[in-house]
Amino acid sequence: MIAMITLSAIIAAYEAIRRLISPQGIDHIGWVAAAGIIGFFGNELVALYRIREGNAIGSAALVADGYHARTDGFTSLAVVAGALGVWLGFDRADPIAGLIISIAILAVLRTAVTEVLRRLMNGVDPKLVDTLEREAIEVHGVRGVREVQVRWEGHRLRADLAIDVDPDATVAQGHAIAHEVEHQLLHHVAHLDAAAVHVEPTGDAAGAAHANAGHHH
């Protein structure tokens, strides 16, 4: 899909430059504009559907496919803008609109590339980490959240995080708090399949525990 979007931008720019050098008239301007409008709205509806469903199921490929449909819509929009400009007496409106649309396609390409490369690198949107922290800290008994890690496994997410609890809490209480954090995350974070929650005591108790284990590293 990334290659197709890039090709669309190159072809649109090439055709626009060619028409700037050798202007060509447009026949049946009304029909051309009507076809362009229909093409734009049709492609945009397809793009919105694919992007929405791709985000819903966590599919970067489907989202990129949606962006590809959007670039096709932009191309149709360039046809409309060019036809309107020619109808108003500005013969070079068509190629100029093509160049503008080429730039718009490059903007869409940047968004698609960022999404796909992030997924290939097993990365996530930084805002997702903030969401995990926010949801976890709302659980009663959690005094702090740290060491949050989240990654994609196929179309699903897996998270690992450590929470701070009262150092005087029993093992059973700490386990119950961790279980409630997991429950909260699974119900409020889209695409999350599993969350491993580690319990740490707050204050000096945590420091002492880590110090005791430190000489093994």
TIBAMAR-512935 format. One record per residue (C-alpha): residue in three letters; y, x, z; residue number from 1. Coordinates in Angstrom, 3 decimals, always signed. Example, Ala and Ser with C-alpha at 12.3 -4.5 7.8 and 13.67 -1.06 7.14 Angstrom:
2
{resn=ALA, yy=-4.500, xx=+12.300, zz=+7.800, resi=1}
{resn=SER, yy=-1.060, xx=+13.670, zz=+7.140, resi=2}
! end
This chain:
217
{resn=MET, yy=+0.000, xx=+0.000, zz=+0.000, resi=1}
{resn=ILE, yy=+2.373, xx=+2.861, zz=+0.810, resi=2}
{resn=ALA, yy=+1.765, xx=+4.322, zz=-2.645, resi=3}
{resn=MET, yy=+2.406, xx=+0.949, zz=-4.287, resi=4}
{resn=ILE, yy=+5.696, xx=+0.470, zz=-2.411, resi=5}
{resn=THR, yy=+6.779, xx=+3.987, zz=-3.397, resi=6}
{resn=LEU, yy=+5.843, xx=+3.294, zz=-7.021, resi=7}
{resn=SER, yy=+7.842, xx=+0.048, zz=-6.955, resi=8}
{resn=ALA, yy=+10.938, xx=+1.927, zz=-5.769, resi=9}
{resn=ILE, yy=+10.524, xx=+4.625, zz=-8.440, resi=10}
{resn=ILE, yy=+10.005, xx=+2.130, zz=-11.262, resi=11}
{resn=ALA, yy=+12.954, xx=-0.015, zz=-10.149, resi=12}
{resn=ALA, yy=+15.229, xx=+3.038, zz=-9.974, resi=13}
{resn=TYR, yy=+14.029, xx=+4.364, zz=-13.343, resi=14}
{resn=GLU, yy=+14.595, xx=+1.052, zz=-15.105, resi=15}
{resn=ALA, yy=+18.019, xx=+0.686, zz=-13.503, resi=16}
{resn=ILE, yy=+19.138, xx=+4.147, zz=-14.625, resi=17}
{resn=ARG, yy=+17.753, xx=+3.566, zz=-18.125, resi=18}
{resn=ARG, yy=+19.726, xx=+0.320, zz=-18.428, resi=19}
{resn=LEU, yy=+22.879, xx=+2.015, zz=-17.148, resi=20}
{resn=ILE, yy=+22.573, xx=+4.612, zz=-19.908, resi=21}
{resn=SER, yy=+21.583, xx=+2.087, zz=-22.569, resi=22}
{resn=PRO, yy=+22.848, xx=-1.378, zz=-21.539, resi=23}
{resn=GLN, yy=+20.792, xx=-4.328, zz=-22.787, resi=24}
{resn=GLY, yy=+21.657, xx=-7.979, zz=-22.897, resi=25}
{resn=ILE, yy=+19.709, xx=-10.717, zz=-21.120, resi=26}
{resn=ASP, yy=+18.479, xx=-13.763, zz=-23.033, resi=27}
{resn=HIS, yy=+17.987, xx=-17.179, zz=-21.405, resi=28}
{resn=ILE, yy=+19.897, xx=-16.159, zz=-18.278, resi=29}
{resn=GLY, yy=+19.300, xx=-19.498, zz=-16.544, resi=30}
{resn=TRP, yy=+15.529, xx=-19.296, zz=-16.881, resi=31}
{resn=VAL, yy=+15.532, xx=-15.640, zz=-15.837, resi=32}
{resn=ALA, yy=+17.525, xx=-16.435, zz=-12.686, resi=33}
{resn=ALA, yy=+15.296, xx=-19.412, zz=-11.848, resi=34}
{resn=ALA, yy=+12.154, xx=-17.305, zz=-12.227, resi=35}
{resn=GLY, yy=+13.679, xx=-14.602, zz=-10.036, resi=36}
{resn=ILE, yy=+14.547, xx=-17.086, zz=-7.271, resi=37}
{resn=ILE, yy=+11.054, xx=-18.577, zz=-7.326, resi=38}
{resn=GLY, yy=+9.520, xx=-15.094, zz=-7.315, resi=39}
{resn=PHE, yy=+11.653, xx=-13.981, zz=-4.373, resi=40}
{resn=PHE, yy=+10.859, xx=-16.960, zz=-2.145, resi=41}
{resn=GLY, yy=+7.182, xx=-16.885, zz=-3.090, resi=42}
{resn=ASN, yy=+6.798, xx=-13.209, zz=-2.272, resi=43}
{resn=GLU, yy=+8.831, xx=-13.505, zz=+0.933, resi=44}
{resn=LEU, yy=+6.596, xx=-16.336, zz=+2.185, resi=45}
{resn=VAL, yy=+3.534, xx=-14.192, zz=+1.466, resi=46}
{resn=ALA, yy=+5.183, xx=-11.215, zz=+3.200, resi=47}
{resn=LEU, yy=+6.045, xx=-13.208, zz=+6.317, resi=48}
{resn=TYR, yy=+2.498, xx=-14.572, zz=+6.533, resi=49}
{resn=ARG, yy=+0.813, xx=-11.181, zz=+6.098, resi=50}
{resn=ILE, yy=+3.140, xx=-9.384, zz=+8.520, resi=51}
{resn=ARG, yy=+2.739, xx=-12.114, zz=+11.141, resi=52}
{resn=GLU, yy=-1.043, xx=-12.210, zz=+10.833, resi=53}
{resn=GLY, yy=-1.259, xx=-8.409, zz=+10.691, resi=54}
{resn=ASN, yy=+0.695, xx=-8.151, zz=+13.946, resi=55}
{resn=ALA, yy=-1.417, xx=-10.934, zz=+15.453, resi=56}
{resn=ILE, yy=-4.710, xx=-9.128, zz=+14.826, resi=57}
{resn=GLY, yy=-3.355, xx=-5.581, zz=+15.140, resi=58}
{resn=SER, yy=-3.951, xx=-4.647, zz=+11.484, resi=59}
{resn=ALA, yy=-1.508, xx=-2.013, zz=+10.217, resi=60}
{resn=ALA, yy=-3.020, xx=-2.319, zz=+6.720, resi=61}
{resn=LEU, yy=-2.246, xx=-6.046, zz=+6.527, resi=62}
{resn=VAL, yy=+1.286, xx=-5.450, zz=+7.808, resi=63}
{resn=ALA, yy=+1.809, xx=-2.796, zz=+5.117, resi=64}
{resn=ASP, yy=+0.470, xx=-5.255, zz=+2.533, resi=65}
{resn=GLY, yy=+3.091, xx=-7.714, zz=+3.733, resi=66}
{resn=TYR, yy=+5.818, xx=-5.147, zz=+3.239, resi=67}
{resn=HIS, yy=+4.502, xx=-4.568, zz=-0.274, resi=68}
{resn=ALA, yy=+4.909, xx=-8.287, zz=-1.019, resi=69}
{resn=ARG, yy=+8.443, xx=-8.066, zz=+0.359, resi=70}
{resn=THR, yy=+9.317, xx=-5.260, zz=-2.065, resi=71}
{resn=ASP, yy=+8.101, xx=-7.471, zz=-4.925, resi=72}
{resn=GLY, yy=+10.443, xx=-10.145, zz=-3.620, resi=73}
{resn=PHE, yy=+13.332, xx=-7.700, zz=-3.598, resi=74}
{resn=THR, yy=+12.592, xx=-6.859, zz=-7.204, resi=75}
{resn=SER, yy=+12.807, xx=-10.555, zz=-8.090, resi=76}
{resn=LEU, yy=+16.094, xx=-10.746, zz=-6.188, resi=77}
{resn=ALA, yy=+17.455, xx=-7.908, zz=-8.303, resi=78}
{resn=VAL, yy=+16.666, xx=-9.956, zz=-11.401, resi=79}
{resn=VAL, yy=+18.679, xx=-12.869, zz=-10.006, resi=80}
{resn=ALA, yy=+21.640, xx=-10.662, zz=-9.072, resi=81}
{resn=GLY, yy=+21.611, xx=-8.967, zz=-12.455, resi=82}
{resn=ALA, yy=+21.427, xx=-12.263, zz=-14.341, resi=83}
{resn=LEU, yy=+24.295, xx=-13.691, zz=-12.319, resi=84}
{resn=GLY, yy=+26.435, xx=-10.615, zz=-12.979, resi=85}
{resn=VAL, yy=+25.741, xx=-10.738, zz=-16.721, resi=86}
{resn=TRP, yy=+26.552, xx=-14.464, zz=-16.761, resi=87}
{resn=LEU, yy=+29.923, xx=-13.625, zz=-15.172, resi=88}
{resn=GLY, yy=+30.597, xx=-11.083, zz=-17.928, resi=89}
{resn=PHE, yy=+29.639, xx=-7.825, zz=-16.198, resi=90}
{resn=ASP, yy=+26.935, xx=-6.331, zz=-18.426, resi=91}
{resn=ARG, yy=+26.094, xx=-3.480, zz=-16.070, resi=92}
{resn=ALA, yy=+25.402, xx=-5.808, zz=-13.142, resi=93}
{resn=ASP, yy=+21.679, xx=-5.844, zz=-13.909, resi=94}
{resn=PRO, yy=+21.052, xx=-2.064, zz=-13.594, resi=95}
{resn=ILE, yy=+23.420, xx=-1.771, zz=-10.605, resi=96}
{resn=ALA, yy=+21.513, xx=-4.522, zz=-8.813, resi=97}
{resn=GLY, yy=+18.324, xx=-2.642, zz=-9.652, resi=98}
{resn=LEU, yy=+19.619, xx=+0.517, zz=-7.979, resi=99}
{resn=ILE, yy=+20.657, xx=-1.413, zz=-4.874, resi=100}
{resn=ILE, yy=+17.247, xx=-3.031, zz=-4.664, resi=101}
{resn=SER, yy=+15.619, xx=+0.403, zz=-5.040, resi=102}
{resn=ILE, yy=+17.475, xx=+1.515, zz=-1.925, resi=103}
{resn=ALA, yy=+16.355, xx=-1.646, zz=-0.112, resi=104}
{resn=ILE, yy=+12.751, xx=-0.933, zz=-1.094, resi=105}
{resn=LEU, yy=+13.069, xx=+2.584, zz=+0.346, resi=106}
{resn=ALA, yy=+14.211, xx=+1.052, zz=+3.647, resi=107}
{resn=VAL, yy=+11.116, xx=-1.177, zz=+3.652, resi=108}
{resn=LEU, yy=+9.000, xx=+1.874, zz=+2.760, resi=109}
{resn=ARG, yy=+10.325, xx=+3.756, zz=+5.778, resi=110}
{resn=THR, yy=+9.282, xx=+0.920, zz=+8.099, resi=111}
{resn=ALA, yy=+5.820, xx=+0.681, zz=+6.534, resi=112}
{resn=VAL, yy=+5.260, xx=+4.453, zz=+6.649, resi=113}
{resn=THR, yy=+6.285, xx=+4.606, zz=+10.318, resi=114}
{resn=GLU, yy=+3.836, xx=+1.835, zz=+11.228, resi=115}
{resn=VAL, yy=+0.912, xx=+3.255, zz=+9.261, resi=116}
{resn=LEU, yy=+1.405, xx=+6.892, zz=+10.332, resi=117}
{resn=ARG, yy=+1.758, xx=+5.849, zz=+13.959, resi=118}
{resn=ARG, yy=-1.594, xx=+4.085, zz=+13.722, resi=119}
{resn=LEU, yy=-3.233, xx=+7.053, zz=+11.951, resi=120}
{resn=MET, yy=-1.989, xx=+9.328, zz=+14.733, resi=121}
{resn=ASN, yy=-3.399, xx=+6.842, zz=+17.269, resi=122}
{resn=GLY, yy=+0.123, xx=+6.286, zz=+18.566, resi=123}
{resn=VAL, yy=+1.768, xx=+3.138, zz=+19.875, resi=124}
{resn=ASP, yy=+5.273, xx=+1.751, zz=+20.077, resi=125}
{resn=PRO, yy=+6.960, xx=+3.287, zz=+23.175, resi=126}
{resn=LYS, yy=+8.047, xx=-0.224, zz=+24.155, resi=127}
{resn=LEU, yy=+4.378, xx=-1.043, zz=+24.730, resi=128}
{resn=VAL, yy=+4.206, xx=+1.498, zz=+27.555, resi=129}
{resn=ASP, yy=+7.262, xx=-0.128, zz=+29.140, resi=130}
{resn=THR, yy=+5.549, xx=-3.521, zz=+28.863, resi=131}
{resn=LEU, yy=+2.429, xx=-2.224, zz=+30.607, resi=132}
{resn=GLU, yy=+4.489, xx=-0.754, zz=+33.436, resi=133}
{resn=ARG, yy=+6.532, xx=-3.931, zz=+33.819, resi=134}
{resn=GLU, yy=+3.472, xx=-6.193, zz=+33.959, resi=135}
{resn=ALA, yy=+1.618, xx=-3.932, zz=+36.411, resi=136}
{resn=ILE, yy=+4.513, xx=-3.558, zz=+38.852, resi=137}
{resn=GLU, yy=+4.770, xx=-7.347, zz=+39.154, resi=138}
{resn=VAL, yy=+1.359, xx=-7.521, zz=+40.832, resi=139}
{resn=HIS, yy=+1.546, xx=-7.976, zz=+44.608, resi=140}
{resn=GLY, yy=+0.564, xx=-4.771, zz=+46.392, resi=141}
{resn=VAL, yy=+1.606, xx=-2.381, zz=+43.601, resi=142}
{resn=ARG, yy=+4.294, xx=+0.001, zz=+44.848, resi=143}
{resn=GLY, yy=+4.608, xx=+2.062, zz=+41.698, resi=144}
{resn=VAL, yy=+3.096, xx=+2.752, zz=+38.284, resi=145}
{resn=ARG, yy=+2.517, xx=+6.155, zz=+36.725, resi=146}
{resn=GLU, yy=+0.455, xx=+8.054, zz=+34.161, resi=147}
{resn=VAL, yy=+0.371, xx=+5.172, zz=+31.698, resi=148}
{resn=GLN, yy=-1.654, xx=+5.923, zz=+28.553, resi=149}
{resn=VAL, yy=-2.479, xx=+3.478, zz=+25.783, resi=150}
{resn=ARG, yy=-4.195, xx=+3.980, zz=+22.445, resi=151}
{resn=TRP, yy=-5.593, xx=+2.033, zz=+19.522, resi=152}
{resn=GLU, yy=-9.330, xx=+1.709, zz=+19.009, resi=153}
{resn=GLY, yy=-9.609, xx=-0.039, zz=+15.662, resi=154}
{resn=HIS, yy=-7.483, xx=-3.186, zz=+15.894, resi=155}
{resn=ARG, yy=-7.596, xx=-3.292, zz=+19.697, resi=156}
{resn=LEU, yy=-5.822, xx=-1.425, zz=+22.481, resi=157}
{resn=ARG, yy=-7.186, xx=+0.411, zz=+25.509, resi=158}
{resn=ALA, yy=-4.999, xx=+1.417, zz=+28.449, resi=159}
{resn=ASP, yy=-5.364, xx=+3.836, zz=+31.359, resi=160}
{resn=LEU, yy=-2.885, xx=+3.864, zz=+34.208, resi=161}
{resn=ALA, yy=-2.503, xx=+4.820, zz=+37.849, resi=162}
{resn=ILE, yy=-0.889, xx=+2.569, zz=+40.425, resi=163}
{resn=ASP, yy=+0.497, xx=+3.405, zz=+43.867, resi=164}
{resn=VAL, yy=-0.598, xx=+1.235, zz=+46.792, resi=165}
{resn=ASP, yy=-0.102, xx=+1.251, zz=+50.565, resi=166}
{resn=PRO, yy=-1.900, xx=+4.346, zz=+51.951, resi=167}
{resn=ASP, yy=-3.241, xx=+2.193, zz=+54.792, resi=168}
{resn=ALA, yy=-4.900, xx=-0.252, zz=+52.386, resi=169}
{resn=THR, yy=-8.682, xx=-0.452, zz=+52.582, resi=170}
{resn=VAL, yy=-10.925, xx=+0.417, zz=+49.674, resi=171}
{resn=ALA, yy=-11.602, xx=-3.286, zz=+49.157, resi=172}
{resn=GLN, yy=-7.880, xx=-4.080, zz=+49.110, resi=173}
{resn=GLY, yy=-7.154, xx=-1.294, zz=+46.632, resi=174}
{resn=HIS, yy=-9.996, xx=-2.505, zz=+44.435, resi=175}
{resn=ALA, yy=-8.669, xx=-6.079, zz=+44.536, resi=176}
{resn=ILE, yy=-5.155, xx=-4.936, zz=+43.578, resi=177}
{resn=ALA, yy=-6.515, xx=-2.853, zz=+40.679, resi=178}
{resn=HIS, yy=-8.571, xx=-5.808, zz=+39.468, resi=179}
{resn=GLU, yy=-5.508, xx=-8.063, zz=+39.589, resi=180}
{resn=VAL, yy=-3.484, xx=-5.488, zz=+37.587, resi=181}
{resn=GLU, yy=-6.224, xx=-5.410, zz=+34.957, resi=182}
{resn=HIS, yy=-6.243, xx=-9.215, zz=+34.837, resi=183}
{resn=GLN, yy=-2.450, xx=-9.304, zz=+34.463, resi=184}
{resn=LEU, yy=-2.451, xx=-6.790, zz=+31.625, resi=185}
{resn=LEU, yy=-5.283, xx=-8.424, zz=+29.683, resi=186}
{resn=HIS, yy=-3.507, xx=-11.772, zz=+29.782, resi=187}
{resn=HIS, yy=-0.001, xx=-10.586, zz=+28.932, resi=188}
{resn=VAL, yy=-0.362, xx=-7.605, zz=+26.569, resi=189}
{resn=ALA, yy=-1.326, xx=-8.487, zz=+23.001, resi=190}
{resn=HIS, yy=-4.416, xx=-6.787, zz=+21.508, resi=191}
{resn=LEU, yy=-5.384, xx=-5.181, zz=+24.827, resi=192}
{resn=ASP, yy=-9.170, xx=-5.131, zz=+25.215, resi=193}
{resn=ALA, yy=-9.610, xx=-2.965, zz=+28.307, resi=194}
{resn=ALA, yy=-7.533, xx=-1.418, zz=+31.069, resi=195}
{resn=ALA, yy=-8.773, xx=+1.291, zz=+33.448, resi=196}
{resn=VAL, yy=-6.657, xx=+1.113, zz=+36.609, resi=197}
{resn=HIS, yy=-6.733, xx=+4.052, zz=+39.030, resi=198}
{resn=VAL, yy=-5.514, xx=+3.533, zz=+42.592, resi=199}
{resn=GLU, yy=-3.402, xx=+6.164, zz=+44.368, resi=200}
{resn=PRO, yy=-1.908, xx=+6.037, zz=+47.879, resi=201}
{resn=THR, yy=+1.860, xx=+6.354, zz=+48.083, resi=202}
{resn=GLY, yy=+3.714, xx=+9.022, zz=+50.009, resi=203}
{resn=ASP, yy=+2.271, xx=+12.157, zz=+51.597, resi=204}
{resn=ALA, yy=-1.302, xx=+10.894, zz=+51.353, resi=205}
{resn=ALA, yy=-1.281, xx=+11.175, zz=+47.568, resi=206}
{resn=GLY, yy=+0.225, xx=+14.649, zz=+47.687, resi=207}
{resn=ALA, yy=-2.375, xx=+15.886, zz=+50.118, resi=208}
{resn=ALA, yy=-5.230, xx=+14.480, zz=+48.048, resi=209}
{resn=HIS, yy=-3.979, xx=+16.144, zz=+44.871, resi=210}
{resn=ALA, yy=-3.378, xx=+19.420, zz=+46.724, resi=211}
{resn=ASN, yy=-6.960, xx=+19.487, zz=+47.944, resi=212}
{resn=ALA, yy=-8.225, xx=+19.064, zz=+44.398, resi=213}
{resn=GLY, yy=-5.702, xx=+21.435, zz=+42.878, resi=214}
{resn=HIS, yy=-7.595, xx=+24.663, zz=+43.620, resi=215}
{resn=HIS, yy=-10.437, xx=+23.498, zz=+41.360, resi=216}
{resn=HIS, yy=-8.205, xx=+23.607, zz=+38.223, resi=217}
! end
